Amino acid sequence: MIQSRKLLGALALLLAAPLAHAGADDFLGYWKNQDESGLVKSIQIKLDKGKPMIRAYGRCLKGDCYWGGMEAMAFAPSEKANLEQDVDAVGAYFGDANAKGIMILTKGMGKTLKMDAYASFPKGDLTNVHKSYTFIPAPELNGK
């Protein structure tokens, strides 16, 4: 019984370790949503003059469209952390006249990103939404 508890505790620590030690490089690149019907289709995260930027593509009223590039904010688990080494979340505001929102990205299991997207639709009769998605690397989107 004690052996089982130790094994479960060690497994829990092993699974949590990648989340605790994410770095900026873990977020950079092209990513596509595993849910093909999702509100957000794909994203690119890059550094532009040392600042994180997110380019997003998603659903619009008349099909899929480019949501634009947004300056993002990197977040670390403590106020004295090194953002290049200890980033554990990246967030950005997005929007235009039809939709506004916030997206928060965190490191998922393996080579994935988890996204929580919050959107409102000021010019329509749509309800504010919160969606959670898993993104996987999409090197095939490089250059699009």
Stockholm file with secondary structure:
# STOCKHOLM 1.0

chainA/1-144         MIQSRKLLGALALLLAAPLAHAGADDFLGYWKNQDESGLVKSIQIKLDKGKPMIRAYGRCLKGDCYWGGMEAMAFAPSEKANLEQDVDAVGAYFGDANAKGIMILTKGMGKTLKMDAYASFPKGDLTNVHKSYTFIPAPELNGK
#=GR chainA/1-144 SS CHHHHHHHHHHHHHHHHHHHTCCGGGTCEEEEESSTTSSEEEEEEEEETTEEEEEEEEEETTEEEEEEEEECEEECSSTTCCHHHHCCEEEEEEECSSCEEEEEEEECSSSCEEEEEEEECTTSSCCCEEEEEEEEECGGGTTC
#=GC SS_cons         CHHHHHHHHHHHHHHHHHHHTCCGGGTCEEEEESSTTSSEEEEEEEEETTEEEEEEEEEETTEEEEEEEEECEEECSSTTCCHHHHCCEEEEEEECSSCEEEEEEEECSSSCEEEEEEEECTTSSCCCEEEEEEEEECGGGTTC
//
